[in-house]
Amino acid sequence: MSARQEKETEQAMAASGANDGLLDVAVVGGSQAGLAMAWYLARQQLRFVVLDAGPEIGHTWRSRWDSLTLFTPIKYDALPGMPFPGRPDTYPTKDPVADYLQAYAAAFNLPVRLNARVAHLSKTTEGFEIHTQAEAFRARQVVAATGPFQVPFMPQAARRLDGSVTQLHSAEYRNPRALPPGPALVVGGGNSGLQIAEELATAGRQVDLSVATKQPMLPQRLAGQDLFWWLTRLRLMQMTTESRLGRRMSSREFVIGSSRRRLQAAGVRFRPRVADAHGRTVRLADGTSLDAGIVVWATGYRSDYSWIDIPGVIRDGKVIHRRGVTEVPGLYFLGLSWQHTRGSALLGFVHDDAAHLAGLITNTDRATGAAAARPAPQRTA
């Protein structure tokens, strides 16, 4: 972020009241979900701040592997109020997404506080208290918009491998050149695992891909149209978790754009799930084993809500909510996978849930303000 942008952010924060007592709203997380929410809150002229852990807007996107490409075309990648630049039928990579998020925050002068990882959230009589490593904020309402990708998960088998094995999570993978020479084992049959395995094989490496559960694969394009054109046209993107079809769709993930046949043609050898590991040997579920020199764990992420010190919000690691609304008045979530529909965690679709929550937040704020302005009843002798 440039010095001019930093100054504009400070001015926006001052205008929103971030440095002046009780805020209307604090948004935790400054990626697509948090910025979409900020846009709606700014339109309602609420006093708010967006707290982001990263050193720059879009940091999470820039930190992913170099060739990561969205499986939604540009026409479906815009946040509210600003189109995503480029040809509508092309697919952006990670850096243009990060650039777009930075430009978005600057265009609307959104009050984003960077390097502000939230360490503690608690309930107070007037609302909530939010502590970062350096500051404390008070707000009547809070939106947790930290998204579904928080803490990289690696199985116990990773801890049993010898120190001579190069192993990393997909969150740390950048490109084939960043790895030492030699065969690679990729563990994980989701979108990330298949994309990384194909990239390594195309670069000339021998690649084994360990898949625990075969996920349904959907082509990127059907009959000349993008998959999301069909999903939108058939209203499948609007199917909610309250519908029977929505519940069925949300019960399993789909791999988009990858092809088992194409990966096999590139030389990728499909293997069963990893059962255990010791030294440099990885044992597979079918009883076979591999000598592992390089392992990429594309084994997903786990949520981390340890910073939320409020009873009744998290149960068994999952948020208790209904379309982002918790049982704690004034506490909301945004950007969760299947929070309401398939698009709840996607860049170009999160605005639907953001608009819904913004309406609830605004109504609550106005009701609270009206109650505070109402004169206290007079007592009679």
C-alpha positions in Angstrom: 0.0 0.0 0.0 1.4 3.4 -1.0 1.8 6.4 1.5 -1.1 8.1 -0.2 -3.3 5.0 0.3 -2.2 4.7 3.9 -3.2 8.4 4.5 -6.6 7.9 2.8 -7.2 4.8 5.0 -6.4 6.7 8.1 -8.8 9.5 7.0 -11.5 6.9 6.3 -11.0 5.3 9.7 -11.3 8.7 11.4 -14.4 9.5 9.4 -15.9 6.1 10.4 -15.2 6.7 14.0 -12.6 4.0 14.4 -10.6 6.1 16.8 -13.5 7.6 18.6 -15.1 5.4 21.2 -17.8 2.9 20.4 -18.1 1.8 16.8 -21.3 0.6 15.2 -19.5 -2.4 13.6 -16.1 -4.1 13.6 -15.4 -6.4 10.7 -12.7 -9.1 11.4 -11.0 -10.1 8.1 -10.2 -7.9 5.1 -10.4 -10.2 2.1 -13.4 -10.5 -0.2 -16.0 -11.2 2.4 -14.8 -8.4 4.7 -14.5 -5.8 1.9 -18.0 -6.7 0.5 -19.4 -6.1 4.0 -17.5 -2.9 4.3 -19.0 -1.6 1.0 -22.5 -2.1 2.4 -21.7 -0.6 5.8 -20.2 2.4 4.1 -23.4 3.0 2.1 -25.3 3.0 5.3 -22.9 5.6 6.8 -22.2 3.4 9.8 -19.1 3.9 12.0 -16.9 0.8 11.4 -13.5 -0.6 10.9 -12.1 -3.6 9.1 -9.3 -5.5 10.9 -7.0 -7.6 8.7 -4.1 -9.7 9.9 -2.1 -9.3 6.7 0.5 -6.6 5.8 -1.4 -5.7 2.7 -4.9 -6.1 1.3 -4.9 -9.3 -0.8 -2.0 -10.8 1.2 -3.8 -14.2 1.5 -4.2 -14.4 -2.3 -0.6 -13.4 -3.1 0.6 -16.1 -0.7 -0.8 -19.0 -2.7 1.0 -20.9 -5.4 2.1 -18.9 -8.5 -0.2 -20.5 -11.1 -3.3 -20.7 -9.0 -6.2 -19.8 -11.3 -9.8 -19.1 -10.3 -12.4 -21.6 -11.7 -14.9 -18.7 -11.9 -14.5 -16.5 -15.0 -14.1 -12.7 -14.6 -17.8 -12.0 -15.3 -18.6 -13.8 -11.9 -15.7 -12.3 -9.9 -16.8 -8.8 -9.0 -17.6 -7.4 -5.6 -20.5 -5.0 -5.2 -20.1 -1.6 -6.9 -17.0 -2.4 -9.0 -16.4 -4.7 -12.0 -13.4 -7.0 -12.1 -11.2 -5.8 -14.9 -10.5 -8.0 -18.0 -12.3 -10.1 -20.5 -15.4 -11.5 -19.0 -14.8 -15.1 -20.3 -11.2 -15.3 -19.0 -10.0 -16.8 -15.6 -7.9 -14.6 -13.4 -4.8 -15.8 -11.5 -4.0 -14.9 -7.9 -2.2 -11.7 -8.3 -4.9 -9.9 -10.4 -7.3 -10.9 -7.6 -5.1 -9.4 -5.0 -4.7 -6.2 -7.2 -8.4 -6.0 -7.5 -9.0 -6.2 -3.8 -6.5 -3.5 -3.2 -8.0 -1.3 -5.9 -11.5 -2.0 -4.4 -10.6 -0.8 -0.9 -8.9 2.3 -2.3 -11.7 3.2 -4.7 -14.3 3.2 -1.9 -11.8 4.5 0.8 -12.7 1.6 3.1 -11.3 1.8 6.6 -9.0 -1.2 6.6 -6.5 -1.6 9.5 -3.6 -3.8 8.4 -1.3 -5.9 10.6 -4.3 -6.1 13.0 -4.7 -9.8 13.8 -7.5 -10.2 16.3 -6.4 -12.1 19.3 -9.5 -11.9 21.5 -13.2 -11.1 21.1 -15.5 -10.8 24.2 -19.0 -9.7 25.0 -19.6 -6.5 27.0 -22.7 -4.8 28.2 -22.6 -2.3 25.3 -21.7 -4.8 22.6 -18.2 -6.3 22.1 -14.6 -5.7 22.8 -12.0 -6.7 20.2 -8.3 -6.9 21.0 -5.5 -7.0 18.4 -1.9 -7.4 19.3 -1.5 -3.7 19.6 -5.0 -2.1 20.1 -8.4 -2.6 21.5 -11.7 -1.7 19.8 -15.3 -1.5 21.1 -18.3 -2.1 18.8 -22.0 -2.7 19.1 -21.9 -5.4 16.5 -19.2 -7.7 15.0 -18.9 -9.5 11.7 -16.3 -12.4 11.6 -15.3 -12.5 7.9 -12.1 -14.6 8.2 -13.3 -17.1 5.6 -13.0 -20.9 5.4 -9.2 -21.1 4.9 -7.5 -20.3 8.2 -5.0 -22.9 9.5 -3.3 -25.4 7.1 -4.0 -29.0 8.2 -1.3 -31.7 8.0 -2.0 -35.3 9.2 -0.1 -37.1 11.9 1.8 -39.0 9.3 3.7 -35.8 8.3 5.2 -35.7 11.8 6.7 -39.2 11.4 8.7 -38.5 8.2 12.4 -38.0 8.5 13.9 -34.6 8.4 15.6 -35.4 5.1 12.2 -35.4 3.4 11.1 -32.1 1.9 7.5 -31.7 2.9 5.2 -28.7 2.8 1.5 -27.8 2.9 -0.1 -26.6 -0.3 -0.3 -23.2 1.4 3.5 -23.0 1.2 3.9 -24.4 -2.3 4.8 -21.9 -5.0 6.0 -23.6 -8.1 8.0 -26.7 -9.3 11.3 -24.7 -9.4 11.1 -24.0 -5.7 11.3 -27.7 -4.9 14.5 -29.8 -5.0 14.9 -32.2 -7.9 13.3 -35.6 -7.8 9.9 -37.4 -7.7 7.1 -35.9 -5.6 4.2 -37.3 -3.7 1.1 -35.0 -3.6 -1.5 -35.9 -0.9 -5.0 -34.8 -1.4 -7.6 -35.3 -4.1 -9.3 -31.8 -4.0 -8.9 -29.0 -6.5 -5.5 -27.9 -5.0 -4.0 -31.4 -5.0 -5.0 -32.1 -8.5 -3.8 -28.8 -9.9 -0.4 -29.0 -8.1 0.1 -32.6 -9.2 -0.6 -31.7 -12.8 1.7 -28.7 -12.7 4.6 -30.8 -11.2 4.0 -33.6 -13.8 3.9 -31.1 -16.7 7.2 -29.7 -15.4 8.7 -33.2 -16.0 8.6 -34.7 -12.5 7.4 -38.2 -11.6 4.3 -37.5 -9.5 2.3 -39.8 -7.3 -1.1 -38.5 -6.2 -2.6 -40.0 -3.0 -6.4 -39.7 -3.0 -8.4 -40.7 0.1 -11.9 -40.1 -1.4 -12.7 -39.7 -5.1 -14.6 -36.5 -5.5 -16.9 -35.9 -8.4 -15.2 -34.0 -11.3 -17.0 -31.3 -13.3 -15.6 -29.9 -16.5 -14.8 -26.2 -16.6 -16.9 -25.8 -19.8 -20.0 -27.5 -21.1 -21.4 -27.0 -24.6 -19.3 -23.9 -25.1 -20.3 -22.3 -21.9 -18.5 -22.0 -18.5 -19.7 -24.3 -15.8 -20.8 -21.3 -13.7 -23.0 -20.0 -16.6 -24.9 -23.3 -16.3 -25.0 -23.3 -12.5 -26.4 -19.7 -12.5 -28.8 -20.3 -15.4 -30.2 -23.4 -13.8 -30.4 -21.5 -10.5 -28.2 -24.1 -8.8 -26.0 -21.3 -7.3 -29.2 -20.0 -5.6 -30.0 -23.4 -4.0 -29.8 -22.9 -0.2 -28.8 -25.2 2.6 -32.5 -25.2 3.6 -33.5 -27.0 0.4 -33.1 -30.8 -0.1 -31.0 -30.3 -3.2 -28.9 -27.7 -1.4 -28.2 -30.0 1.5 -27.2 -32.8 -0.9 -24.9 -30.5 -2.8 -23.3 -29.1 0.3 -22.5 -32.6 1.7 -19.6 -33.1 -0.7 -17.1 -31.0 -2.6 -16.6 -31.1 -6.4 -13.4 -30.9 -8.4 -13.7 -28.3 -11.1 -11.7 -28.2 -14.3 -9.3 -31.1 -13.6 -9.5 -34.4 -15.4 -8.3 -37.8 -14.1 -7.6 -38.9 -17.7 -5.6 -35.7 -18.4 -3.5 -36.1 -15.3 -2.8 -39.8 -16.1 -1.7 -38.7 -19.6 0.7 -36.3 -18.0 2.2 -39.2 -16.1 0.5 -38.8 -12.7 0.1 -42.1 -10.9 -3.0 -42.2 -8.7 -2.5 -43.9 -5.3 -4.8 -44.7 -2.4 -4.9 -42.7 0.8 -1.8 -42.4 3.1 -2.2 -44.8 6.0 1.1 -44.0 7.9 4.7 -42.9 7.5 8.0 -43.6 9.0 11.5 -42.3 8.1 11.3 -41.8 4.4 8.6 -44.4 3.8 5.0 -43.5 3.2 2.6 -46.5 3.6 -0.6 -46.5 1.6 -4.0 -48.0 2.4 -3.5 -50.9 -0.1 -0.4 -52.1 1.7 2.1 -50.7 -0.8 4.6 -48.0 0.1 6.6 -45.2 -1.5 10.1 -43.8 -0.8 9.3 -40.1 -0.2 11.8 -37.4 -1.0 9.2 -34.6 -1.6 5.7 -34.5 -0.2 3.1 -31.8 -0.8 0.2 -32.0 1.6 -2.8 -30.6 -0.1 -4.9 -31.7 2.9 -7.0 -28.6 3.4 -7.5 -26.3 6.3 -9.1 -26.2 9.7 -11.0 -23.3 11.3 -9.5 -21.5 14.2 -11.9 -19.6 16.4 -9.8 -19.7 19.5 -9.9 -15.9 19.6 -13.7 -15.9 20.2 -14.2 -15.9 23.9 -18.0 -16.1 23.8 -20.0 -19.2 24.9 -22.5 -20.7 22.5 -20.9 -19.6 19.2 -18.6 -22.5 18.4 -19.5 -26.2 18.9 -17.0 -28.9 18.0 -15.0 -26.4 15.9 -18.0 -25.3 13.9 -20.0 -22.0 13.9 -23.5 -22.3 15.2 -25.5 -20.0 12.9 -28.3 -19.5 10.5 -27.3 -17.7 7.4 -24.4 -16.1 9.3 -26.6 -15.0 12.3 -25.5 -16.5 15.6 -27.5 -16.8 18.8 -25.4 -14.0 20.3 -27.2 -10.7 19.4 -24.9 -8.6 17.3 -22.4 -11.3 16.3 -22.4 -12.5 12.6 -20.3 -14.6 10.3 -19.6 -14.0 6.6 -17.8 -16.0 3.9 -18.2 -19.5 5.4 -18.4 -22.4 2.9 -22.1 -23.1 2.2 -23.1 -20.4 4.7 -26.3 -20.1 2.7 -25.6 -21.2 -0.9 -22.7 -22.6 -3.0 -21.5 -19.1 -3.6 -21.2 -18.0 0.0 -17.4 -18.3 0.1 -16.8 -17.3 -3.5 -15.4 -14.0 -4.6 -18.2 -13.0 -7.0 -21.1 -14.4 -5.0 -20.4 -13.4 -1.3 -22.2 -10.1 -1.8 -25.6 -11.8 -1.4 -24.9 -12.8 2.1 -23.1 -9.5 2.8 -26.2 -7.6 1.7 -28.5 -9.8 3.9 -26.3 -9.3 7.0 -25.9 -5.5 6.3 -29.7 -5.2 6.3 -29.9 -6.9 9.7 -27.0 -4.9 11.1 -28.5 -1.6 9.9 -31.9 -2.3 11.4 -30.4 -3.3 14.7 -28.2 -0.2 14.8 -31.1 2.1 14.1 -33.3 0.3 16.7 -30.4 0.6 19.2 -30.0 4.3 18.4 -33.7 5.0 18.7 -33.8 3.3 22.1 -30.8 5.3 23.3 -32.4 8.6 22.2 -35.7 7.8 23.8 -36.1 9.8 27.1 -36.2 7.8 30.3 -39.6 7.5 31.8 -40.4 9.9 34.6 -41.1 8.5 38.0 -44.2 9.8 39.8 -44.4 10.2 43.6 
